[in-house]
Amino acid sequence: MQNTPIGRRPPYAVESVDTALRLLQLLRDTGGLRLTDAAAEVGVSRSTAHRLLAMLVYRGFAVQDGAKQYWPGPSLGAGPAGIPWARQLRELAAPVLEALVQRTGETANLMLRVGANVRFITTIESAEVLRVTDRRGVVLPARSASGGKALLATLDRAAIERLYRSSAAEVSGDVLDDAAFAALIAELEQVRRAGFATNVEETEGGVGAVGVALRDAEGQAVAAISIATPVARLPERLAQGMADTVLAARAANRSIRLSRMKSDFVSNVSHELRTPIASIRVFAELLRAGRVQSPEKVREYGERIEQESTRLARLVDKVLDFSRIESGRKIYHFEPIDLGALVQERVDRFRQRPEVDGFRIEVEPTPPLAPISLDADAIGLAIDNLLENAVKYSDESRDVIVQIRKEADQTGVRVIDHGRGIERVEQERIFERFHRVNQGAVHDVKGTGLGLSIVEHVVRAHGGTVSVESRLGKGSAFTFWLPSDGASPLEEPE
């Protein structure tokens, strides 16, 4: 892209825009600026200069001190946010903001933290006559804005010190003295305990706000939502449960996390689909072009095509099964089945997969069991998913053990690997749909994030339970239990 040469005025200049930009240059280069001087510098009347400077103040490009002098505002020195998913986040948060406006009657904002400032990227205005107006594009100090405080409260002490007590903070003008920094640390601790932050005329006279942080699929704070109100209504709104309403915005975390996870899921599935398709295409083109002459190679390439086709079919079946489960269209056909025989059959079949070459997958001997009522295909799918999970995360250990247990009125299947293990915090979410462990090298393992979710759905539909026991570096054991005393299976969850 070729820019217009510097100093060359465009043929269709917009005078008002050009005047505002010249005012910005004056603020940037001279610092303090009085209204009379501003008007004289740009060659407009005092009233025109006043209107233009008022808009710059409104958008955060200028501030006015008590002596009526104008100075550069926070937006003038703010660099680009550099957050590629900001547009997607804005789209996801819009329905949440609209709902909050409907429930509270006040203006709702979405903001991002960029260094020691927050940048407002979306505003949904209240319909009240007296209201806080649009703040899109405004940049404010994070330590003063409610959403900014909520985001700062998610940081550790070292990160906060870098923002406000480092040499970089001195250069940026964000440095705080001992007393101010101690007060900020104390306030952020209160925000952590309360779960939300408040702002009473700290960023703007007559305006109060309540803010809460939003987190992504990995639990990292990515943005904040705030409700802004004329300060006269703030005590009334708080008394009416405004804080509870804003805290309810944290429920939006799940939908935002879920959307991000769905996006990752689409990306992962696309990758998983491309890999076998690419292999099939390569081998098929070699065969079609007649570049493979020996019968052994023809047979080998044919087998590879068959293997990749089977892998592709399994992935499609998994996605379709999940779709049926999610939509409530999954139908189970229960009949008396020997669970031990079913487990052995699925393990024998699983051993034939190319990706388990070199693994030792053993079923521990178990006494004969009475048949129990189950859907053999569905439980077989659950067993397959647990075996896939064990193989995928086994690392150097190539041993997988399958146990069948009988306790009181339950029969269980336990799949044990000796691989990477799972952190405790991740174990709480391991069965969530689309969830993939965010843990070092484990996160690099490709997958759809559906397997364990399908296991839980299937087991619950049989009236059973599923759990995980794991230690980092020691491996994991996934166990599901099914009723074995003739109890009726549960209805498939909606």
DAHU-V176197 format. One record per pair of residues at least 6 apart in sequence whose ideal C-beta (glycine too) atoms are under 8 Angstrom apart, sorted by sequence separation. I is the first residue (numbers start at 0). J is the second residue. If there is no record, write none. Layout:
[[I J] [I J]]
This chain:
[[3 9] [26 32] [38 44] [55 61] [56 62] [63 69] [64 70] [82 88] [99 105] [100 106] [111 117] [112 118] [124 130] [125 131] [141 147] [142 148] [161 167] [162 168] [168 174] [190 196] [200 206] [202 208] [214 220] [215 221] [285 291] [291 297] [323 329] [349 355] [393 399] [404 410] [405 411] [428 434] [436 442] [458 464] [459 465] [469 475] [482 488] [25 32] [38 45] [41 48] [56 63] [62 69] [63 70] [100 107] [110 117] [111 118] [124 131] [140 147] [141 148] [161 168] [168 175] [200 207] [213 220] [214 221] [403 410] [404 411] [429 436] [435 442] [458 465] [468 475] [469 476] [43 51] [61 69] [62 70] [99 107] [110 118] [124 132] [139 147] [151 159] [154 162] [175 183] [198 206] [199 207] [212 220] [213 221] [228 236] [233 241] [350 358] [403 411] [404 412] [421 429] [467 475] [468 476] [38 47] [52 61] [61 70] [62 71] [110 119] [111 120] [124 133] [141 150] [142 151] [165 174] [198 207] [213 222] [291 300] [320 329] [390 399] [403 412] [404 413] [467 476] [22 32] [35 45] [38 48] [61 71] [62 72] [97 107] [109 119] [110 120] [122 132] [141 151] [163 173] [164 174] [197 207] [198 208] [212 222] [213 223] [226 236] [350 360] [389 399] [402 412] [403 413] [455 465] [467 477] [468 478] [34 45] [37 48] [52 63] [60 71] [61 72] [62 73] [96 107] [108 119] [109 120] [122 133] [151 162] [162 173] [163 174] [164 175] [197 208] [198 209] [212 223] [213 224] [286 297] [349 360] [401 412] [402 413] [425 436] [435 446] [454 465] [466 477] [467 478] [25 37] [60 72] [96 108] [109 121] [122 134] [163 175] [197 209] [198 210] [211 223] [401 413] [425 437] [465 477] [466 478] [56 69] [59 72] [96 109] [108 121] [109 122] [122 135] [196 209] [197 210] [210 223] [211 224] [228 241] [386 399] [401 414] [402 415] [425 438] [435 448] [465 478] [466 479] [34 48] [55 69] [58 72] [59 73] [60 74] [61 75] [108 122] [121 135] [195 209] [196 210] [210 224] [211 225] [286 300] [346 360] [400 414] [401 415] [422 436] [433 447] [434 448] [465 479] [22 37] [25 40] [34 49] [37 52] [59 74] [60 75] [107 122] [108 123] [119 134] [120 135] [195 210] [196 211] [210 225] [226 241] [285 300] [286 301] [386 401] [399 414] [400 415] [421 436] [433 448] [464 479] [465 480] [25 41] [56 72] [58 74] [59 75] [106 122] [107 123] [119 135] [164 180] [195 211] [209 225] [210 226] [346 362] [399 415] [422 438] [432 448] [433 449] [463 479] [464 480] [52 69] [55 72] [92 109] [106 123] [119 136] [163 180] [194 211] [208 225] [209 226] [399 416] [421 438] [432 449] [463 480] [34 52] [106 124] [118 136] [119 137] [208 226] [226 244] [282 300] [398 416] [434 452] [463 481] [21 40] [22 41] [106 125] [118 137] [119 138] [208 227] [226 245] [282 301] [343 362] [398 417] [419 438] [433 452] [462 481] [463 482] [21 41] [89 109] [105 125] [118 138] [119 139] [163 183] [207 227] [208 228] [225 245] [342 362] [396 416] [421 441] [432 452] [461 481] [462 482] [88 109] [104 125] [117 138] [141 162] [142 163] [206 227] [207 228] [224 245] [282 303] [283 304] [396 417] [419 440] [430 451] [431 452] [458 479] [461 482] [103 125] [104 126] [105 127] [116 138] [117 139] [206 228] [207 229] [282 304] [396 418] [419 441] [429 451] [430 452] [458 480] [18 41] [88 111] [100 123] [104 127] [116 139] [117 140] [206 229] [207 230] [393 416] [454 477] [458 481] [99 123] [100 124] [106 130] [116 140] [117 141] [159 183] [205 229] [206 230] [224 248] [392 416] [393 417] [394 418] [430 454] [462 486] [18 43] [96 121] [100 125] [105 130] [106 131] [113 138] [115 140] [116 141] [159 184] [205 230] [207 232] [278 303] [279 304] [282 307] [389 414] [393 418] [394 419] [430 455] [454 479] [462 487] [22 48] [85 111] [96 122] [97 123] [100 126] [105 131] [106 132] [108 134] [115 141] [205 231] [207 233] [278 304] [339 365] [360 386] [388 414] [389 415] [390 416] [392 418] [393 419] [451 477] [462 488] [96 123] [115 142] [117 144] [198 225] [224 251] [385 412] [389 416] [392 419] [461 488] [462 489] [93 121] [106 134] [156 184] [159 187] [209 237] [279 307] [339 367] [386 414] [388 416] [460 488] [461 489] [18 47] [22 51] [26 55] [82 111] [92 121] [112 141] [117 146] [278 307] [279 308] [339 368] [385 414] [389 418] [460 489] [22 52] [93 123] [117 147] [200 230] [338 368] [360 390] [382 412] [459 489] [460 490] [80 111] [82 113] [89 120] [116 147] [199 230] [276 307] [337 368] [460 491] [19 51] [23 55] [37 69] [81 113] [88 120] [89 121] [151 183] [209 241] [275 307] [279 311] [338 370] [358 390] [382 414] [460 492] [18 51] [22 55] [34 67] [80 113] [117 150] [140 173] [142 175] [209 242] [275 308] [337 370] [338 371] [459 492] [26 60] [33 67] [110 144] [199 233] [211 245] [336 370] [341 375] [345 379] [349 383] [19 54] [26 61] [33 68] [34 69] [78 113] [85 120] [112 147] [152 187] [210 245] [211 246] [213 248] [275 310] [276 311] [335 370] [336 371] [338 373] [344 379] [355 390] [358 393] [368 403] [430 465] [456 491] [15 51] [19 55] [32 68] [33 69] [77 113] [110 146] [151 187] [152 188] [209 245] [213 249] [275 311] [335 371] [336 372] [346 382] [354 390] [456 492] [23 60] [31 68] [32 69] [110 147] [211 248] [335 372] [336 373] [341 378] [345 382] [349 386] [361 398] [363 400] [365 402] [368 405] [31 69] [32 70] [80 118] [108 146] [112 150] [148 186] [152 190] [211 249] [213 251] [214 252] [334 372] [341 379] [345 383] [359 397] [361 399] [363 401] [365 403] [429 467] [22 61] [31 70] [77 116] [112 151] [148 187] [151 190] [152 191] [213 252] [272 311] [275 314] [333 372] [334 373] [336 375] [358 397] [359 398] [360 399] [361 400] [362 401] [363 402] [365 404] [366 405] [371 410] [30 70] [80 120] [215 255] [216 256] [333 373] [334 374] [338 378] [342 382] [346 386] [357 397] [358 398] [359 399] [361 401] [362 402] [363 403] [365 405] [30 71] [77 118] [142 183] [149 190] [214 255] [215 256] [216 257] [333 374] [334 375] [341 382] [345 386] [358 399] [360 401] [362 403] [426 467] [148 190] [213 255] [214 256] [272 314] [332 374] [336 378] [368 410] [26 69] [73 116] [216 259] [271 314] [331 374] [426 469] [26 70] [27 71] [152 196] [215 259] [216 260] [332 376] [26 71] [26 72] [149 195] [268 314] [331 377] [421 467] [115 162] [149 196] [195 242] [216 263] [306 353] [27 75] [114 162] [115 163] [148 196] [329 377] [421 469] [26 75] [147 196] [148 197] [392 441] [420 469] [422 471] [145 195] [146 196] [148 198] [195 245] [268 318] [420 470] [421 471] [145 196] [195 246] [420 471] [23 75] [145 197] [194 246] [392 444] [419 471] [420 472] [115 168] [145 198] [391 444] [419 472] [420 473] [144 198] [409 463] [420 474] [421 475] [143 198] [194 249] [346 401] [391 446] [419 474] [420 475] [115 171] [417 473] [418 474] [114 171] [144 201] [417 474] [418 475] [115 173] [143 201] [144 202] [416 474] [114 173] [143 202] [153 212] [342 401] [415 474] [416 475] [152 212] [320 380] [415 475] [416 476] [77 138] [149 210] [153 214] [342 403] [415 476] [74 136] [140 202] [146 208] [148 210] [149 211] [150 212] [388 450] [414 476] [74 137] [139 202] [145 208] [147 210] [149 212] [387 450] [388 451] [413 476] [414 477] [74 138] [144 208] [145 209] [146 210] [339 403] [413 477] [414 478] [73 138] [145 210] [146 211] [338 403] [385 450] [413 478] [72 138] [73 139] [144 210] [146 212] [153 219] [384 450] [412 478] [73 140] [153 220] [317 384] [384 451] [411 478] [412 479] [411 479] [384 453] [385 454] [411 480] [150 220] [342 412] [384 454] [410 480] [411 481] [149 220] [409 480] [410 481] [150 222] [338 410] [381 453] [409 481] [150 223] [380 453] [381 454] [409 482] [410 483] [149 223] [338 412] [404 478] [406 480] [408 482] [409 483] [131 206] [408 483] [146 222] [147 223] [149 225] [381 457] [408 484] [59 136] [131 208] [146 223] [380 457] [381 458] [58 136] [59 137] [145 223] [146 224] [396 474] [405 483] [408 486] [58 137] [59 138] [146 225] [378 457] [59 139] [145 225] [377 457] [144 225] [393 474] [374 457] [377 460] [378 461] [392 475] [377 461] [374 460] [389 475] [374 461] [373 461] [389 477] [388 477] [385 477] [134 227] [385 479] [131 227] [131 228] [130 228] [131 229] [381 479] [130 229] [108 208] [110 210] [129 229] [125 228] [378 481] [117 223] [325 432] [373 481] [111 221] [371 481] [111 222] [112 223] [321 432] [371 482] [110 222] [111 223] [371 483] [109 222] [110 223] [372 485] [109 223] [369 483] [109 224] [110 225] [368 483] [373 488] [108 224] [372 488] [107 224] [108 225] [107 225] [108 226] [107 226] [108 227] [106 226] [107 227] [92 213] [105 226] [106 227] [105 227] [106 228] [103 226] [105 228] [99 224] [103 228] [99 226] [105 232] [329 456] [96 224] [321 449] [95 224] [318 447] [324 453] [331 460] [92 222] [317 447] [331 461] [105 236] [318 449] [321 452] [329 460] [92 224] [317 449] [321 453] [324 456] [88 221] [103 236] [314 447] [317 450] [320 453] [324 457] [88 222] [105 241] [317 453] [103 241] [103 244] [102 244] [338 481] [99 244] [99 245] [99 248] [95 248] [333 488] [95 251] [331 488] [92 251] [95 254] [331 491] [330 491] [329 491] [91 254] [92 255] [91 255] [327 491] [327 493] [88 255] [91 258] [324 491] [267 435] [264 433] [263 433] [87 258] [260 432] [261 433] [263 435] [260 433] [260 434] [271 445] [84 259] [87 262] [257 432] [260 435] [270 445] [271 446] [257 433] [271 447] [267 445] [267 446] [268 447] [267 447] [267 448] [264 447] [264 448] [263 448] [264 449] [260 448] [216 433] [216 434] [217 437] [216 437]]
